[in-house]
Amino acid sequence: MIVTRQLRRFGLVAVGLALFAAVAACGDDGEPTPTPQPTSPAATATQGAATPEPTPTVGGTLVVYAGRGQNLVEPLVQQFEKDTGIDVELKFGSDAQMLATLQEEGDRSPADVFWANTAGALGRASSLGLLAPLDDELLSLPAAFVPDSRSWLPVTMRLRVLAYHPDRLKPEQLPKSILDLPRFARENGLQGRIGWTPTYSSFQDMLAGIIAVHGEEAARQWLEEMKALQPKAYPSNPAMLEAMRAGEIDLASTNHYYVVRFQRAGYSIAMTQFEQGDPGNLALVTGAGILKTAKNVPAARAFLQYLLSEKAQQYFVGNIGEYPLIEEVVPDPRLLPLEQAVRQGPSIQLEQLPLERALQLLREAGLN
Amino acid sequence: MRSMALAHIRPRAAVAALPLAIPVALAAGGLLVPLAYLALRAFEADLATVEELVLRRRNAELLRNTLLLAAALVVTTTAIALPLAMLTVRTDLPARRLFDVLLTLPLAIPGYVGAFVILAATGPGGLYPLPRPSGFWGALIVLTLITYPYQYLSLRAALLGVDPALEESARSLGRGRLAAFLSVTLPQLRPALLGGGLLVALHAIADFGTVSLLRYETYSFAIYLQYSAAFDRTYAAWLALLLVALTALLLAGDWLLLRRLRLARTGTGAPRRRRPTRLGRWEPVAVAAAALPPLVAVVLPLVALLDLASRFPAGHAAGLREAFGNSVTAAGAAAAMSVAVALPIAFTAARARLPGAQAVERLAYVGYAVPPLAFALAWVFFTLRAAPALYGSLPLLVFALSLHVLSEAMGPVRAAVRQASPRLEESARTLGAGPVKTFVRVTLPIVWRGAAAGGALAFIGAVKELPITLILAPLDFSTLATRMFSYTQDAMFAEAAPFALAIVGLSACFVGVLLWTERTFSS
């Protein structure tokens, strides 16, 4: 058993080293420092160019962290590579996973662009000081939803809708406001027949929208009334709509494109909206920002510009049924005209959505 | 006598310790990094909020749900796995090789996919006229079907290693068949039962994909929510540390039960192969019983997946070949590495009466209990500060994956190592064989089966792993699991189907290879 004495010594040394390294690393500031760009865009873009006033040529490699689905991102990125000659390297995950990764990476992050599924994640990235401010030319591209922080670019829009089972409910009887949903459900015996996704980002954005429009007290009361109806909680929207198909629930607030997708697959699920300006119709904006760690800013800028090009916007409309944010796109007959769609939701600054308070309410209610 | 022999080989022992010490140290260091990271994040918290989050009543409820599910799952999986392992190892069941593969195959179905597909295929209007599973019973049924193979493989490897002479002696001394089994064989299976049961319990504790779909709220689900929905690393770290503490309690219990368990043969001669029990007229019943679990856990979900795929309009499913290659590379390397690390750990833990050596073995299980997202973030944090050149490289992904699945390899390896007698090695050494020769000629043939079973489990665990792969993989590195997940998230089932089928097919091949090597060894 001499072997083991040796072993113990080696083990202790290794464990000690690992702990030392971990502790030493703790001394390091893990959070990103809001320092300006380490390298000037022109310098990185034109490597070795000796002219005194180099024109920034766009090229090289671009690293994009995408919170959006791989299947959606890849075809568009391949087209971008073909059109511009820029080589794009991708990392995928949920918004939250990408955000957490960016936070852990801090100013050592290799990423140039964060392309997110939700305005909430972009607002969070902005308030954490991860995003660099954008110029006026870029921000003049989208028709609406430019954030006050001017640190990210709105790309497309989705709408919250009320999905229902058309065999059991008629559209004209449905409530006109999300606040009336609990009373409607009580009066129509829908206890236990409502689905919701309290842990899903869009639902949380909507709750923040209710706080913004009607105040925190009304939102808390709404949550309590909803809870009293024993709603069924689902981790994702496809899971919830499958449950509606299976007759487990009759009514659910969700995002419009999920319903469109299930309708295309022949499911008997219908959708409607509340009256104009209701937080239950909240516009959910997707977007992208350039990170402060970006090493290839010209390429990152070109990428953001590309996302708002006619070609890209047409792709978002045609392939996934999202609303475009530029006028020049042929609309989808299933969708509302852009101007009307933008007016459907409450007119609030997306970055000012009180997401933290919404999460606090959910926590108090024991829902997350 | 013994001390004299040891004194004689002392200089060699120091050299011999190195190949054992390096992997053990690597694993110990690697598993402590996530714990150090969690502690670091936890101490950033403001105490009032921690109190509110950690001490709230909901946590007690979540804890109760978690423990209930884990305990019930150990019972149900053992109840399924023990008879099945007996059938395939000890009887003349026809097509035993095929059943070995089929019975292990449910492991290849990732829980989140299995649960989703089953939910999509049940209830009114679904493919199968069955009620939709949900809540505790739903979670228990689905998790039982997905995790029983852990217990099956563990028991199977142990049953193959049991010396039939012991049970025969008991029978010749007048015990009945059942009594001999209960008093002689079952105690021999205890390390395997504990190893498999531990893995199953840990699976129940760590799972969040399946339970969230079945709407049964456990502790891991709450942690997942803190990371994904609340964007909160600090409080998630507190909850994760509590989960680690819970796992540590489980491990302590396991350790108490395993203490002083020595099961190796001490007599002369080598164990004989056992003559299989004849099933006779029970054969059709046995075949049906063995066919049922794979039918429910594999065939029904796959048919449902294909049905779902056919209903959704097919788009363009890109990158299947590339994802296949990446999955094989990453999961294969991770599995090999985890076995290479598990063997020396199991040896030191089984042979040395040292708290330190035992602790590393336990640590492997703690590594599994650290929520995978936190595990990945720890490595982002640590690598960028300690070895930035490794960040975003394939070796880092392989290393992290191998530590994550180390506990899956550990169970069978541990059981096999405990059945290898130190006496045999000591004899080889006193006869002049060096430590390497002793290991290759004496020890390896004994532990080979356990190592292969452990490698298979590690591979299958790594091939369907998601959060660690998403975060630590090199840029542009997609695997079968990441692509499949991306498609199912967007309800693109037609596109997801080929990736799901590839995962199942790949895992099936791997199980097949494992069983083939086993045959060449035992015949």
Boltz contact constraints between the chains, C-beta under 6 A:
constraints:
  - contact:
      token1: [A, 2]
      token2: [B, 10]
      max_distance: 6.0
  - contact:
      token1: [A, 2]
      token2: [B, 13]
      max_distance: 6.0
  - contact:
      token1: [A, 3]
      token2: [B, 13]
      max_distance: 6.0
  - contact:
      token1: [A, 3]
      token2: [B, 16]
      max_distance: 6.0
  - contact:
      token1: [A, 3]
      token2: [B, 17]
      max_distance: 6.0
  - contact:
      token1: [A, 4]
      token2: [B, 352]
      max_distance: 6.0
  - contact:
      token1: [A, 4]
      token2: [B, 354]
      max_distance: 6.0
  - contact:
      token1: [A, 6]
      token2: [B, 14]
      max_distance: 6.0
  - contact:
      token1: [A, 6]
      token2: [B, 17]
      max_distance: 6.0
  - contact:
      token1: [A, 7]
      token2: [B, 17]
      max_distance: 6.0
  - contact:
      token1: [A, 7]
      token2: [B, 20]
      max_distance: 6.0
  - contact:
      token1: [A, 7]
      token2: [B, 21]
      max_distance: 6.0
  - contact:
      token1: [A, 7]
      token2: [B, 348]
      max_distance: 6.0
  - contact:
      token1: [A, 8]
      token2: [B, 354]
      max_distance: 6.0
  - contact:
      token1: [A, 8]
      token2: [B, 356]
      max_distance: 6.0
  - contact:
      token1: [A, 10]
      token2: [B, 21]
      max_distance: 6.0
  - contact:
      token1: [A, 10]
      token2: [B, 25]
      max_distance: 6.0
  - contact:
      token1: [A, 11]
      token2: [B, 24]
      max_distance: 6.0
  - contact:
      token1: [A, 11]
      token2: [B, 25]
      max_distance: 6.0
  - contact:
      token1: [A, 11]
      token2: [B, 28]
      max_distance: 6.0
  - contact:
      token1: [A, 11]
      token2: [B, 356]
      max_distance: 6.0
  - contact:
      token1: [A, 14]
      token2: [B, 25]
      max_distance: 6.0
  - contact:
      token1: [A, 14]
      token2: [B, 28]
      max_distance: 6.0
  - contact:
      token1: [A, 14]
      token2: [B, 29]
      max_distance: 6.0
  - contact:
      token1: [A, 15]
      token2: [B, 28]
      max_distance: 6.0
  - contact:
      token1: [A, 18]
      token2: [B, 29]
      max_distance: 6.0
  - contact:
      token1: [A, 18]
      token2: [B, 32]
      max_distance: 6.0
  - contact:
      token1: [A, 21]
      token2: [B, 386]
      max_distance: 6.0
  - contact:
      token1: [A, 22]
      token2: [B, 33]
      max_distance: 6.0
  - contact:
      token1: [A, 22]
      token2: [B, 36]
      max_distance: 6.0
  - contact:
      token1: [A, 25]
      token2: [B, 385]
      max_distance: 6.0
  - contact:
      token1: [A, 26]
      token2: [B, 40]
      max_distance: 6.0
  - contact:
      token1: [A, 28]
      token2: [B, 385]
      max_distance: 6.0
  - contact:
      token1: [A, 69]
      token2: [B, 486]
      max_distance: 6.0
  - contact:
      token1: [A, 69]
      token2: [B, 490]
      max_distance: 6.0
  - contact:
      token1: [A, 70]
      token2: [B, 486]
      max_distance: 6.0
  - contact:
      token1: [A, 71]
      token2: [B, 486]
      max_distance: 6.0
  - contact:
      token1: [A, 71]
      token2: [B, 487]
      max_distance: 6.0
  - contact:
      token1: [A, 89]
      token2: [B, 475]
      max_distance: 6.0
  - contact:
      token1: [A, 89]
      token2: [B, 476]
      max_distance: 6.0
  - contact:
      token1: [A, 90]
      token2: [B, 476]
      max_distance: 6.0
  - contact:
      token1: [A, 91]
      token2: [B, 475]
      max_distance: 6.0
  - contact:
      token1: [A, 93]
      token2: [B, 470]
      max_distance: 6.0
  - contact:
      token1: [A, 96]
      token2: [B, 228]
      max_distance: 6.0
  - contact:
      token1: [A, 96]
      token2: [B, 231]
      max_distance: 6.0
  - contact:
      token1: [A, 100]
      token2: [B, 377]
      max_distance: 6.0
  - contact:
      token1: [A, 101]
      token2: [B, 380]
      max_distance: 6.0
  - contact:
      token1: [A, 101]
      token2: [B, 471]
      max_distance: 6.0
  - contact:
      token1: [A, 104]
      token2: [B, 377]
      max_distance: 6.0
  - contact:
      token1: [A, 104]
      token2: [B, 380]
      max_distance: 6.0
  - contact:
      token1: [A, 104]
      token2: [B, 381]
      max_distance: 6.0
  - contact:
      token1: [A, 108]
      token2: [B, 384]
      max_distance: 6.0
  - contact:
      token1: [A, 124]
      token2: [B, 231]
      max_distance: 6.0
  - contact:
      token1: [A, 199]
      token2: [B, 225]
      max_distance: 6.0
  - contact:
      token1: [A, 199]
      token2: [B, 229]
      max_distance: 6.0
  - contact:
      token1: [A, 235]
      token2: [B, 212]
      max_distance: 6.0
  - contact:
      token1: [A, 238]
      token2: [B, 491]
      max_distance: 6.0
  - contact:
      token1: [A, 239]
      token2: [B, 213]
      max_distance: 6.0
  - contact:
      token1: [A, 242]
      token2: [B, 119]
      max_distance: 6.0
  - contact:
      token1: [A, 242]
      token2: [B, 120]
      max_distance: 6.0
  - contact:
      token1: [A, 245]
      token2: [B, 125]
      max_distance: 6.0
  - contact:
      token1: [A, 246]
      token2: [B, 123]
      max_distance: 6.0
  - contact:
      token1: [A, 246]
      token2: [B, 124]
      max_distance: 6.0
  - contact:
      token1: [A, 246]
      token2: [B, 132]
      max_distance: 6.0
  - contact:
      token1: [A, 247]
      token2: [B, 124]
      max_distance: 6.0
  - contact:
      token1: [A, 261]
      token2: [B, 491]
      max_distance: 6.0
  - contact:
      token1: [A, 265]
      token2: [B, 311]
      max_distance: 6.0
  - contact:
      token1: [A, 265]
      token2: [B, 312]
      max_distance: 6.0
  - contact:
      token1: [A, 359]
      token2: [B, 230]
      max_distance: 6.0
  - contact:
      token1: [A, 366]
      token2: [B, 58]
      max_distance: 6.0
  - contact:
      token1: [A, 368]
      token2: [B, 225]
      max_distance: 6.0
  - contact:
      token1: [A, 368]
      token2: [B, 229]
      max_distance: 6.0
